[in-house]
Amino acid sequence: MSISNAVADRILELCAERKITVNKLSTISGITQSTVNDIVNRKAKNIGIVTIKKLCDGFDITITEFFDTEKFRNLEQEMY
């Protein structure tokens, strides 16, 4: 699994846990809806850490909490 796919999965997982839509997340994070949609629809390949930090702020979690899952611990190195 790619990092961008893992990020998309994690965002959708956190939205489901908090019972919020991707649109609501974009509003509370201060990120455009098109950017969040591109991430969760796997159109964005290079998601910046600033964007992830804003999403974490919207979820009211730390970056550490965002990445602290088995999915991220078991990612294979990507070769470009």
DSSP file (Angstrom, degrees, kcal/mol; ACC not computed):
  #  RESIDUE AA STRUCTURE BP1 BP2  ACC     N-H-->O    O-->H-N    N-H-->O    O-->H-N    TCO  KAPPA ALPHA  PHI   PSI    X-CA   Y-CA   Z-CA
    1    1 A M              0   0    0      0, 0.0    75,-0.5     0, 0.0     2,-0.1   0.000 360.0 360.0 360.0 138.9    0.0    0.0    0.0
    2    2 A S     >  -     0   0    0      1,-0.1     4,-2.2    73,-0.1     5,-0.2  -0.384 360.0-115.6 -79.7 161.5    1.3    3.5   -0.8
    3    3 A I  H  > S+     0   0    0      1,-0.2     4,-2.6     2,-0.2     5,-0.2   0.917 116.7  53.5 -62.1 -43.6    1.6    6.2    1.7
    4    4 A S  H  > S+     0   0    0      1,-0.2     4,-2.2    41,-0.2    -1,-0.2   0.874 109.4  48.5 -63.6 -35.8   -1.0    8.3    0.0
    5    5 A N  H  > S+     0   0    0      2,-0.2     4,-2.6     1,-0.2    -1,-0.2   0.893 110.9  50.6 -68.1 -39.1   -3.5    5.4    0.1
    6    6 A A  H  X S+     0   0    0     -4,-2.2     4,-2.3     2,-0.2    -2,-0.2   0.895 110.5  49.5 -64.8 -39.6   -2.8    4.9    3.8
    7    7 A V  H  X S+     0   0    0     -4,-2.6     4,-2.5     2,-0.2    -2,-0.2   0.929 111.3  49.2 -64.0 -45.0   -3.4    8.6    4.4
    8    8 A A  H  X S+     0   0    0     -4,-2.2     4,-2.3     1,-0.2    -2,-0.2   0.930 111.9  48.3 -59.9 -46.2   -6.7    8.4    2.5
    9    9 A D  H  X S+     0   0    0     -4,-2.6     4,-2.4     1,-0.2    -1,-0.2   0.907 111.4  50.4 -60.3 -42.3   -7.8    5.3    4.4
   10   10 A R  H  X S+     0   0    0     -4,-2.3     4,-2.6     2,-0.2    -1,-0.2   0.901 109.5  50.4 -65.7 -40.8   -6.9    7.0    7.8
   11   11 A I  H  X S+     0   0    0     -4,-2.5     4,-2.5     2,-0.2    -1,-0.2   0.939 112.7  46.2 -62.0 -46.4   -8.8   10.1    6.9
   12   12 A L  H  X S+     0   0    0     -4,-2.3     4,-2.3     1,-0.2    -2,-0.2   0.880 112.0  52.1 -64.1 -37.4  -11.9    8.1    6.0
   13   13 A E  H  X S+     0   0    0     -4,-2.4     4,-2.4    -5,-0.2    -2,-0.2   0.928 111.4  45.9 -63.0 -46.0  -11.5    6.0    9.1
   14   14 A L  H  X S+     0   0    0     -4,-2.6     4,-2.0     2,-0.2    -2,-0.2   0.870 111.1  52.8 -68.0 -36.7  -11.3    9.1   11.4
   15   15 A C  H  X>S+     0   0    0     -4,-2.5     5,-2.3    -5,-0.2     4,-0.7   0.928 110.9  47.3 -61.6 -44.6  -14.3   10.7    9.6
   16   16 A A  H ><5S+     0   0    0     -4,-2.3     3,-0.7     1,-0.2    -2,-0.2   0.920 111.0  51.2 -63.5 -44.0  -16.3    7.6   10.2
   17   17 A E  H 3<5S+     0   0    0     -4,-2.4    -1,-0.2     1,-0.2    -2,-0.2   0.887 117.6  38.9 -59.4 -39.3  -15.3    7.4   13.9
   18   18 A R  H 3<5S-     0   0    0     -4,-2.0    -1,-0.2    -5,-0.2    -2,-0.2   0.454 107.8-125.9 -92.3  -2.0  -16.3   11.0   14.4
   19   19 A K  T <<5 +     0   0    0     -4,-0.7     2,-0.3    -3,-0.7    -3,-0.2   0.917  64.3 132.9  56.2  47.6  -19.4   10.8   12.2
   20   20 A I      < -     0   0    0     -5,-2.3    -1,-0.2    -6,-0.1     2,-0.1  -0.921  53.2-121.6-124.1 154.5  -18.3   13.7   10.1
   21   21 A T     >  -     0   0    0     -2,-0.3     4,-2.2    -3,-0.1     5,-0.1  -0.429  26.9-112.0 -86.2 165.6  -18.3   14.1    6.3
   22   22 A V  H  > S+     0   0    0      2,-0.2     4,-2.3     1,-0.2     5,-0.2   0.870 121.1  55.9 -62.8 -36.6  -15.3   14.9    4.2
   23   23 A N  H  > S+     0   0    0      2,-0.2     4,-1.9     1,-0.2    -1,-0.2   0.923 107.3  47.6 -61.4 -45.2  -16.9   18.2    3.5
   24   24 A K  H  > S+     0   0    0      1,-0.2     4,-2.6     2,-0.2     5,-0.2   0.902 110.0  53.5 -62.8 -41.3  -17.2   19.0    7.2
   25   25 A L  H  X S+     0   0    0     -4,-2.2     4,-1.8     1,-0.2     6,-0.2   0.914 106.9  51.3 -60.1 -43.1  -13.6   18.0    7.7
   26   26 A S  H  X>S+     0   0    0     -4,-2.3     5,-1.7     1,-0.2     4,-1.3   0.900 111.1  49.1 -62.5 -38.8  -12.5   20.4    5.0
   27   27 A T  H  <5S+     0   0    0     -4,-1.9     3,-0.3     1,-0.2    -2,-0.2   0.938 115.0  41.6 -64.9 -48.4  -14.5   23.2    6.7
   28   28 A I  H  <5S+     0   0    0     -4,-2.6    -1,-0.2     1,-0.2    -2,-0.2   0.705 117.8  48.5 -76.5 -17.8  -13.1   22.6   10.2
   29   29 A S  H  <5S-     0   0    0     -4,-1.8    -1,-0.2    -5,-0.2    -2,-0.2   0.652 104.7-125.8 -92.6 -17.8   -9.5   22.0    8.8
   30   30 A G  T  <5 +     0   0    0     -4,-1.3     2,-0.4     1,-0.3    -3,-0.2   0.789  67.9 128.4  75.1  27.7   -9.4   25.1    6.6
   31   31 A I      < -     0   0    0     -5,-1.7    -1,-0.3    -6,-0.2    -2,-0.2  -0.919  67.7 -99.8-114.8 141.3   -8.5   23.0    3.6
   32   32 A T     >  -     0   0    0     -2,-0.4     4,-2.1     1,-0.1     3,-0.3  -0.244  25.5-125.0 -61.1 148.0  -10.5   23.3    0.4
   33   33 A Q  H  > S+     0   0    0      1,-0.2     4,-2.8     2,-0.2     5,-0.2   0.866 111.0  57.4 -61.3 -35.8  -13.0   20.6   -0.2
   34   34 A S  H  > S+     0   0    0      2,-0.2     4,-2.4     1,-0.2    -1,-0.2   0.882 105.7  50.1 -64.7 -36.6  -11.4   19.8   -3.6
   35   35 A T  H  > S+     0   0    0     -3,-0.3     4,-2.0     2,-0.2    -2,-0.2   0.945 113.0  44.9 -65.5 -47.6   -8.0   19.1   -1.9
   36   36 A V  H  X S+     0   0    0     -4,-2.1     4,-2.6     1,-0.2     5,-0.2   0.909 113.6  51.1 -63.8 -40.9   -9.6   16.8    0.7
   37   37 A N  H  X S+     0   0    0     -4,-2.8     4,-2.3     1,-0.2     6,-0.2   0.913 107.9  52.4 -61.6 -42.3  -11.6   15.1   -2.0
   38   38 A D  H  <>S+     0   0    0     -4,-2.4     5,-2.9    -5,-0.2     6,-1.7   0.886 111.2  48.2 -60.8 -37.8   -8.5   14.6   -4.1
   39   39 A I  H ><5S+     0   0    0     -4,-2.0     3,-1.4     4,-0.2    -2,-0.2   0.966 115.7  40.8 -66.9 -52.5   -6.7   13.0   -1.1
   40   40 A V  H 3<5S+     0   0    0     -4,-2.6    -2,-0.2     1,-0.3    -1,-0.2   0.752 114.2  53.3 -72.9 -21.8   -9.5   10.6   -0.2
   41   41 A N  T 3<5S-     0   0    0     -4,-2.3    -1,-0.3    -5,-0.2    -2,-0.2   0.322 114.5-119.0 -91.3   7.6  -10.2    9.8   -3.8
   42   42 A R  T < 5S+     0   0    0     -3,-1.4    -3,-0.2   -38,-0.1    -2,-0.1   0.775  81.9 119.5  62.9  31.5   -6.6    8.9   -4.2
   43   43 A K      < +     0   0    0     -5,-2.9     2,-0.5    -6,-0.2    -4,-0.2   0.703  58.0  75.8 -92.0 -24.8   -5.9   11.6   -6.9
   44   44 A A        +     0   0    0     -6,-1.7     3,-0.2     1,-0.2    -2,-0.1  -0.777  53.4 174.0 -89.7 125.8   -3.3   13.3   -4.7
   45   45 A K  S    S+     0   0    0     -2,-0.5     2,-0.6     1,-0.2   -41,-0.2   0.740  70.8  46.5-102.7 -29.3    0.0   11.5   -4.6
   46   46 A N  S    S-     0   0    0    -42,-0.1     2,-0.6   -43,-0.1    -1,-0.2  -0.778  70.7-175.4-119.2  86.4    2.2   13.9   -2.7
   47   47 A I        -     0   0    0     -2,-0.6     2,-0.0    -3,-0.2   -40,-0.0  -0.714  22.9-130.0 -86.9 121.1    0.3   15.0    0.3
   48   48 A G     >  -     0   0    0     -2,-0.6     4,-2.1     1,-0.1     5,-0.1  -0.305  10.4-124.4 -73.5 153.6    2.3   17.7    2.3
   49   49 A I  H  > S+     0   0    0      1,-0.2     4,-2.6     2,-0.2     5,-0.2   0.814 111.6  59.3 -66.1 -30.6    2.9   17.5    6.0
   50   50 A V  H  > S+     0   0    0      2,-0.2     4,-2.2     1,-0.2    -1,-0.2   0.912 106.5  47.9 -64.0 -41.4    1.3   21.0    6.4
   51   51 A T  H  > S+     0   0    0      2,-0.2     4,-2.2     1,-0.2    -2,-0.2   0.923 112.0  48.8 -63.8 -44.6   -1.9   19.6    4.9
   52   52 A I  H  X S+     0   0    0     -4,-2.1     4,-2.6     1,-0.2    -2,-0.2   0.897 109.6  52.8 -63.1 -39.2   -1.8   16.6    7.2
   53   53 A K  H  X S+     0   0    0     -4,-2.6     4,-2.4     2,-0.2    -1,-0.2   0.912 108.8  49.6 -62.5 -42.5   -1.2   18.8   10.2
   54   54 A K  H  X S+     0   0    0     -4,-2.2     4,-2.1     2,-0.2    -1,-0.2   0.900 111.1  49.6 -63.3 -40.3   -4.3   20.9    9.3
   55   55 A L  H  X S+     0   0    0     -4,-2.2     4,-2.1     2,-0.2    -2,-0.2   0.916 109.7  51.4 -63.4 -42.4   -6.4   17.8    8.9
   56   56 A C  H  X>S+     0   0    0     -4,-2.6     5,-2.5     1,-0.2     4,-1.0   0.908 107.9  52.2 -60.6 -42.0   -5.1   16.6   12.3
   57   57 A D  H  <5S+     0   0    0     -4,-2.4     3,-0.5     1,-0.2    -1,-0.2   0.904 108.4  51.5 -60.0 -40.6   -6.1   20.0   13.8
   58   58 A G  H  <5S+     0   0    0     -4,-2.1    -1,-0.2     1,-0.2    -2,-0.2   0.867 113.3  43.7 -63.3 -36.4   -9.6   19.5   12.3
   59   59 A F  H  <5S-     0   0    0     -4,-2.1    -1,-0.2     2,-0.1    -2,-0.2   0.582 111.7-125.2 -81.0 -10.4   -9.7   16.0   13.9
   60   60 A D  T  <5S+     0   0    0     -4,-1.0     2,-0.3    -3,-0.5    -3,-0.2   0.911  71.4 116.8  61.5  45.6   -8.3   17.5   17.2
   61   61 A I      < -     0   0    0     -5,-2.5    -1,-0.3    -6,-0.1     2,-0.2  -0.885  66.2-107.0-132.5 166.2   -5.5   14.9   17.2
   62   62 A T     >  -     0   0    0     -2,-0.3     4,-1.9     1,-0.1     5,-0.1  -0.482  30.3-112.6 -87.0 163.8   -1.7   15.1   17.0
   63   63 A I  H  > S+     0   0    0      1,-0.2     4,-2.3     2,-0.2     5,-0.2   0.892 120.3  57.2 -60.8 -38.3    0.3   14.1   13.9
   64   64 A T  H  > S+     0   0    0      1,-0.2     4,-1.3     2,-0.2    -1,-0.2   0.919 106.1  48.5 -58.7 -44.3    1.6   11.2   16.1
   65   65 A E  H  4 S+     0   0    0      1,-0.2    -1,-0.2     2,-0.2    -2,-0.2   0.872 109.1  54.4 -64.6 -36.0   -1.9   10.0   16.7
   66   66 A F  H  < S+     0   0    0     -4,-1.9    -2,-0.2     1,-0.2    -1,-0.2   0.933 117.1  34.8 -62.4 -45.6   -2.7   10.2   13.0
   67   67 A F  H  < S+     0   0    0     -4,-2.3     2,-2.1     1,-0.1    -1,-0.2   0.536  90.0 100.2 -88.9  -6.5    0.2    8.0   12.0
   68   68 A D     <  +     0   0    0     -4,-1.3     2,-0.3    -5,-0.2    -1,-0.1  -0.437  59.5 105.5 -84.7  68.7    0.2    5.7   15.0
   69   69 A T  S >> S-     0   0    0     -2,-2.1     4,-1.8     1,-0.1     3,-0.5  -0.942  81.9-110.7-138.9 161.1   -1.6    2.7   13.4
   70   70 A E  H 3> S+     0   0    0     -2,-0.3     4,-1.8     1,-0.2     5,-0.1   0.864 114.1  65.3 -58.1 -37.0   -0.5   -0.7   12.1
   71   71 A K  H 34 S+     0   0    0      1,-0.2    -1,-0.2     2,-0.2   -65,-0.1   0.894 108.3  38.1 -55.9 -42.7   -1.2    0.5    8.5
   72   72 A F  H X4 S+     0   0    0     -3,-0.5     3,-0.9    -5,-0.2    -1,-0.2   0.810 112.1  57.5 -80.6 -30.3    1.7    3.1    8.8
   73   73 A R  H 3< S+     0   0    0     -4,-1.8    -2,-0.2     1,-0.2    -1,-0.2   0.782 110.8  44.5 -68.5 -25.1    4.0    0.8   10.8
   74   74 A N  T 3< S+     0   0    0     -4,-1.8    -1,-0.2    -5,-0.2    -2,-0.2   0.212  80.7 130.6-107.4  14.9    3.8   -1.8    8.1
   75   75 A L    <   -     0   0    0     -3,-0.9     2,-0.2    -5,-0.1   -73,-0.1  -0.434  52.5-132.1 -68.8 140.8    4.3    0.3    5.0
   76   76 A E        -     0   0    0    -75,-0.5     2,-0.1    -2,-0.1   -73,-0.1  -0.614  33.3 -90.5 -88.1 154.7    6.9   -0.8    2.5
   77   77 A Q        -     0   0    0     -2,-0.2     2,-0.4     1,-0.1    -1,-0.1  -0.414  41.7-132.0 -64.2 134.7    9.4    1.6    1.1
   78   78 A E        -     0   0    0     -2,-0.1     2,-0.5    -3,-0.0    -1,-0.1  -0.744  14.6-153.4 -91.6 137.4    8.2    3.3   -2.1
   79   79 A M              0   0    0     -2,-0.4    -2,-0.0     1,-0.1     0, 0.0  -0.935 360.0 360.0-111.4 129.6   10.5    3.4   -5.0
   80   80 A Y              0   0    0     -2,-0.5    -1,-0.1     0, 0.0    -2,-0.0   0.383 360.0 360.0-112.7 360.0   10.1    6.2   -7.6
